[in-house]
């Protein structure tokens, strides 16, 4: 099913502070710059912007050739952040991700050599192609924003975001991500094959000489720096949430646990993740207070990877997204 781009909301309030308005304009510029290279994936772009604001990680799922890697590379260029790309393979070792101790014969000692995880934006390509031992090397980095090695804890740069990709149709030689790892991702975004008009736009750009390996030639430029990003995150965190709205979030989470099709419902961590992503979307669209519309817009991409269906439901072809939309319809909106 198509990943839901966060749904349009009512017109935002007219009165917004000048700093917030400027920051929102910068995020609009990021979207425009990404659009110079990536066509037909507006929902995924919105999700990545939400993840940036909520300081969360993103799992991108889609068949080969739908611009998963290009999307992350382009976003990185618009932010002017340091980016490392790591191709996950069956022979990749944990030290290849986090770094390892290397002997220096001149000094006669072991020194820590940082791995590619020491960056602002880590593109973990085909993360499910590496064994669980290597996948688990990212757990501490994603949750604690640090790496522990040889008894020493080393902080990761700020910001630090993991954007991981995986192929949903080819399972030979892959290792399914464990629940603990999936729970570290704020959002799971599904990139579908673009519609006819979007695919035509992709082809037109390539016919005109677009080279996805050279984003500079496409005119993609940095428009948002790390300082502005941190300011935007602080502004998004100030979005107000009423007690009634928080109770609505709890009721939604409890409804997933009570659904007959669900074996494992959303945990409290999932509830806080939805709060963070909904607040980010509310701020991005010009609101200073959370509404049920913002929660409903972000519920599916925030929770689709956090629940497990009953085996019999899977055999009957029940879809996780459909279950979550059913939950939204069943739970009473507080106002």
C-alpha positions, 0 to 999 in steps of 0.5 A: 500500500502507498505510504500515506503522505501526512494528510493536509490539515486545516489552515494554520494560524496566521500569527507565527513568530518570525524565527519559526516562520523563517525556519519553516521557510528553510524546510520548504526550501529543503523540500524544493531542493530535494524535488530537483533530484527526486520525483514522485516521493512526496510522502517519503520526503515529508516523513524524512523532514518529520524525522529530522525535526523529531530527532528520529531514525527512518527505515525506507522500504521499497523495491529496487529503483524507487530512489531510496538511496538517492533520496537520502543522498539528496537530503544530506546535500540540502542540509550540508551535513556530513554523510557516510554510506555503508553497504550492509553485506553478510560479511560485514563485522560490527567493527566495520560499523562502529569502529575498532582498535588498531595497533599503532607500532610507532606509539606501541599502543592501540588507538580507536579508529572511528567507523562510519557511524561517526557522522551526521547522517548514516545511510545504512543501505540494505540493512537486512542483508547483514547478520544480527550480530552486525545489526546489533552494533547500531542499537546503542548508537541509535538509542543512546547516540554513543558508541562504547568500545574497550570500556570507553564511551564516545559520543556521536555527532549532533545531529545523528540520524540513521536512514536505513533501506531494505528491499521488501520482496527479496528475502533470500540471504537476508536477516529480518530486523529484530523487534528491538532494532525496529523499535529504534526507528521513528518511522517506516516509510514505504516508497512505491513505484511512482505514478505515470506522470511522475515516472515520465518526469523522471525519464524527462530529466534523465533525457535532459542529462540529469546524472543522479551521481552528480547532484551538483549538476542538478543544482541541489544546494545546501539550504539548512545548517545544523544550527538551524536544524537544532533550533527547529527541533527545539521549536517543534518540541514546544508544540503543546499537547492537551491532556485530552490529546494525550489520552487519545494517544493512549487509547489508540495504543491500547486499541492496537493491543486489543485488536484480534488481528494483533499479537504484539501491540504498540509499546509505550515507546511507540506512543511517545514516538507518535507524540514526537512525530505528530508534534513535528508535523504540527510545527512543520505545517504551522501549528503551535498545538497538537490536534487529532489530525496531526496524530492520525496523519503520522500514526501509520508510518510511526506504528506500522513496524511496531506491531506483530500480526497473529499468524492466522491473520497473516495467512489470511492476508491481513495488512498492518496498515489496514489494521492501523486505519481500522484502529483510528476509525474505532477510537473516539476522537476527544474533540 
